[in-house]
């Protein structure tokens, strides 16, 4: 379950990402481990390796020392914004506050390393799973690293909690605010008819202008939960009042009501993803999960 569920059917429904509880917390809670009401983290799924956490590079990767050797660690099951993106600096700082210089345990899943030679792992400090704590405080998104998904259900539950409480990046005022934005993501069609990689334009996202004034989208951006899928609207794209345009994943000729990412592979994860739209300054103005 994600922050918003949307079914593409006979009509498109504009959805606000603000929760009815009215909470508006733009910063994570105190970085004390296990802060807030939460379900206890599960024990390590495999034998742990004692480690010391060194330099934190960003919100989901750090150096660790294991058996006297320094290695690179990539936290699995989560993804955090890049350091130049909305909430990227906050995510790195939270990870740093929680873990840098701490004695810890590194636990791998099915695969030990990725293609870059980094350890793929869960990081425990005491009984707290740092992967989950970053998600709980709204600094990371739960995102599966197939086939390393033993604890993915727990991470998804942590994300639901952060969304419900509107913590971190899920707060309406995060990174300049996406509350009451006139530009919204109205719909995401993730599962194209047939094979997604053979029908890229069967996958698309609908962006709508809910205001009574035209809005210039030049330099605005769209991204998903990954760290690689990024689209920037070209100069001159203007969205008329109370109209929408469709951003298709594949290639085509841009027009008044359609633009084309021209990505060479599918963008939107059929099993669940989140779309973010940001203005020309990089501030997230709206998000939609499914």
C-alpha positions in Angstrom: 0.0 0.0 0.0 1.3 3.5 -0.9 0.3 7.0 0.0 -2.3 7.2 -2.8 -3.9 4.4 -4.8 -5.1 5.3 -8.3 -6.9 3.2 -10.9 -7.0 4.4 -14.5 -10.6 3.8 -15.7 -13.3 5.9 -17.2 -12.1 9.1 -15.6 -9.0 10.7 -14.1 -9.2 11.8 -10.5 -7.0 14.6 -9.2 -5.5 13.6 -5.9 -3.9 15.6 -3.2 -1.0 14.1 -1.3 -2.0 15.8 2.0 -3.4 13.5 4.6 -6.6 14.5 6.5 -4.8 14.4 9.8 -3.3 17.8 8.9 0.2 17.1 10.2 2.9 19.1 8.6 6.3 18.0 9.8 9.0 19.0 7.4 11.9 17.6 9.3 12.6 14.1 10.7 12.2 13.5 14.4 15.1 13.3 16.7 17.7 10.8 15.4 17.5 8.7 18.4 17.3 5.1 17.4 13.8 3.6 17.5 12.2 7.0 18.0 8.4 7.2 17.8 5.7 4.5 17.9 6.7 1.7 15.6 6.7 -2.1 15.1 9.9 -3.6 16.5 12.5 -4.4 13.8 12.9 -8.0 12.8 16.1 -9.8 13.8 18.8 -10.2 11.2 17.7 -12.7 8.5 21.2 -14.1 8.0 24.4 -14.2 10.1 25.6 -10.7 10.8 29.1 -9.4 10.3 30.5 -6.9 13.0 31.4 -3.6 11.4 32.2 0.0 12.2 30.4 2.6 10.1 32.8 5.1 8.5 32.2 8.0 6.1 28.5 8.4 5.1 28.4 9.2 1.4 24.7 9.9 1.0 21.4 8.7 2.4 21.8 5.1 1.5 25.6 4.3 1.2 28.6 4.5 3.4 32.0 3.1 4.1 32.2 0.3 6.6 35.2 -1.5 8.2 34.7 -5.3 8.4 37.6 -7.5 9.6 39.9 -4.6 9.4 39.1 -3.9 5.7 37.2 -0.9 4.5 34.4 -1.7 2.1 31.5 0.2 0.6 28.0 -0.5 1.8 24.7 0.1 -0.1 21.7 -0.2 2.1 19.2 -2.5 0.4 15.4 -2.3 0.3 15.5 1.5 0.2 16.3 4.5 -2.0 17.0 8.0 -0.9 17.1 11.2 -3.0 20.4 12.2 -4.5 22.3 14.9 -2.6 21.2 17.7 -5.1 17.5 16.7 -5.0 14.7 17.4 -2.6 15.5 15.9 0.8 18.9 14.5 -0.3 20.9 16.5 2.2 18.5 15.7 5.0 18.7 12.0 4.2 22.5 12.0 4.3 22.5 14.0 7.6 20.1 11.6 9.2 22.1 8.5 8.2 25.2 10.3 9.4 23.6 11.1 12.8 22.3 7.6 13.2 25.3 5.6 12.1 28.6 7.3 11.4 31.3 6.1 13.8 29.0 3.5 15.3 29.6 -0.2 15.9 27.1 -2.1 13.8 26.2 -5.3 12.2 26.0 -5.8 8.4 23.6 -8.4 7.2 23.4 -9.5 3.5 20.5 -11.2 1.8 20.6 -13.4 -1.3 23.4 -11.4 -3.1 26.4 -10.1 -1.2 27.6 -7.4 -3.7 26.3 -5.4 -6.6 28.0 -4.8 -10.0 30.0 -2.0 -8.5 31.5 -4.2 -5.8 29.5 -2.6 -3.0 28.1 -4.8 -0.2 24.3 -5.0 -0.4 23.2 -5.1 3.2 20.9 -4.4 6.1 22.6 -2.3 8.7 21.8 -2.9 12.4 22.8 -0.8 15.3 21.7 -2.7 18.4 18.3 -4.0 17.6 17.4 -1.1 15.2 17.5 -1.7 11.5 18.9 1.5 10.1 17.3 0.8 6.6 13.9 0.9 8.3 14.6 3.9 10.5 15.5 6.0 7.5 12.2 5.0 5.9 10.2 5.6 9.1 11.5 9.1 9.4 10.6 10.0 5.8 14.2 10.2 4.6 14.0 7.1 2.3 11.6 5.3 0.1 11.1 1.5 0.4 12.2 0.1 -2.9 13.0 -3.7 -3.5 16.4 -4.8 -4.7 15.4 -8.1 -6.3 16.1 -10.8 -5.3 17.2 -9.3 -1.9 13.7 -8.8 -0.5 13.6 -10.8 2.8 12.7 -7.7 4.9 10.8 -5.8 2.2 7.4 -6.1 3.8 8.8 -4.6 7.0 10.2 -1.7 5.0 6.9 -1.1 3.2 5.2 -0.9 6.6 7.7 1.7 7.7 7.0 3.7 4.6 3.2 3.5 5.2 3.8 4.9 8.7 5.9 7.8 7.4 3.4 8.7 4.8 0.5 8.5 7.3 2.3 10.8 9.7 3.6 13.0 6.8 7.2 12.9 8.0 10.3 14.0 6.1 9.8 14.1 2.4 6.2 13.2 2.7 5.4 16.5 4.5 3.3 18.9 2.4 5.9 21.7 3.0 9.0 19.5 2.4 11.6 21.2 0.1 9.5 24.3 -0.4 6.1 22.7 -0.4 3.8 20.6 -2.5 0.7 21.5 -0.6 -2.0 23.1 -2.8 0.2 23.1 -5.9 -1.6 24.0 -9.0 0.5 21.5 -11.0 -0.3 17.9 -9.9 0.3 14.4 -11.1 -3.2 13.3 -12.0 -2.4 9.7 -13.0 0.3 7.2 -13.7 -0.2 4.3 -16.1 2.6 1.9 -15.3 1.6 -1.4 -16.9 1.5 -1.0 -20.7 -0.5 -3.4 -22.8 1.8 -6.3 -23.7 5.4 -6.2 -22.8 6.4 -2.9 -21.3 9.8 -2.9 -23.0 8.1 -3.3 -26.4 5.4 -0.7 -25.8 7.1 2.2 -24.1 4.3 4.6 -25.0 1.8 2.4 -23.4 3.3 3.7 -20.1 2.7 7.3 -19.2 2.1 9.9 -16.6 -0.6 12.6 -16.7 0.3 16.1 -15.4 -2.6 18.6 -14.8 -2.9 22.3 -14.2 -5.7 22.8 -11.8 -5.5 26.6 -11.8 -7.2 29.3 -13.9 -3.8 30.6 -15.3 -1.4 29.1 -17.8 1.8 27.8 -16.2 5.2 27.5 -17.9 6.7 24.1 -17.3 10.1 24.9 -18.8 12.8 23.3 -16.6 10.3 21.5 -14.4 11.1 17.8 -13.8 9.6 14.4 -13.3 11.2 11.5 -11.5 10.3 8.1 -10.0 11.6 6.4 -6.9 14.9 5.3 -8.5 18.1 7.3 -8.8 18.2 7.1 -12.6 14.9 8.0 -14.1 14.8 11.8 -14.6 12.9 13.9 -17.1 13.1 17.7 -17.6 10.4 19.6 -19.6 11.9 21.5 -22.5 11.7 25.2 -22.9 8.4 26.5 -24.2 6.1 23.8 -22.7 3.2 25.7 -21.2 0.1 24.0 -19.6 -3.1 25.9 -20.2 -5.6 26.5 -17.4 -7.5 23.4 -16.2 -6.0 21.2 -18.8 -3.5 18.2 -18.7 -0.7 16.8 -20.8 0.6 13.3 -21.0 4.3 12.4 -20.6 4.9 9.2 -22.5 7.9 7.0 -21.7 8.9 6.3 -25.3 9.7 8.6 -28.2 7.5 10.8 -30.3 6.8 14.4 -31.4 6.1 16.8 -28.6 2.8 18.7 -28.8 0.4 20.8 -26.8 -1.1 17.9 -25.0 1.7 15.3 -25.1 5.5 15.2 -24.5 7.9 12.2 -24.8 10.6 11.1 -22.4 12.3 9.0 -25.1 13.7 6.7 -22.5 15.1 3.4 -23.9 13.4 1.2 -21.2 10.3 1.3 -18.9 10.3 3.9 -16.1 7.4 3.0 -13.9 7.5 -0.1 -11.7 4.4 -2.2 -12.3 4.5 -3.4 -8.6 4.4 0.1 -7.2 6.2 3.4 -7.5 6.0 7.1 -6.8 6.0 10.0 -9.2 7.4 13.3 -8.2 7.1 16.6 -10.1 9.4 19.5 -9.2 9.5 23.1 -10.4 12.5 24.7 -12.1 14.2 25.3 -8.7 14.1 21.6 -7.9 11.3 22.0 -5.2 8.9 19.1 -5.2 5.5 20.4 -6.0 3.4 17.2 -6.0 3.8 13.5 -5.7 1.6 10.5 -6.4 2.1 6.9 -5.3 0.4 3.8 -6.5 
